[in-house]
Amino acid sequence: MNTAFDVLKHIMVPDHQIMSDEEVKTLLSTYDISLEQLPKIYHDDPAVKAIGGRLGDVIRIIRDSPTAGRAESYRLVIKRPKK
């Protein structure tokens, strides 16, 4: 029996979205940072794979927050280093 598990529907996985080039440009300009200064997420992360993320994409992660209501964070997709 093969049952596919959708990681994005798990209660502990926040919403992941691939940002457009224009959104990334605005983000970097707003915070006056470079792409390399963003926190990283690996290309083989289950949520990144589920949304079709590729190397160099910026992922917006939206979490529900009891204090802020909604909290957004951003991650640059990178390749996992070989051991």
NORSULBEL-V374556 format. One record per residue. PHI is phi in whole degrees, -180 to 180 (none if undefined). Layout:
PHI, PHI
//
This chain:
none, -109, -112, -77, -107, -92, -59, -70, -94, -72, -60, -88, -102, -73, -65, -116, -137, -81, -85, -74, -58, -66, -63, -65, -58, -64, -59, -64, -68, -59, -97, 51, -130, -100, -56, -68, -83, -71, -60, -108, -142, -76, -61, -99, -61, -54, -70, -64, -63, -64, -95, 82, -67, -126, -52, 91, -69, -110, -105, -94, -114, -113, -117, -76, -128, -65, -98, -95, 88, -148, -127, -108, -135, -134, -138, -91, -79, -127, -79, -69, -66, -77, -83
//
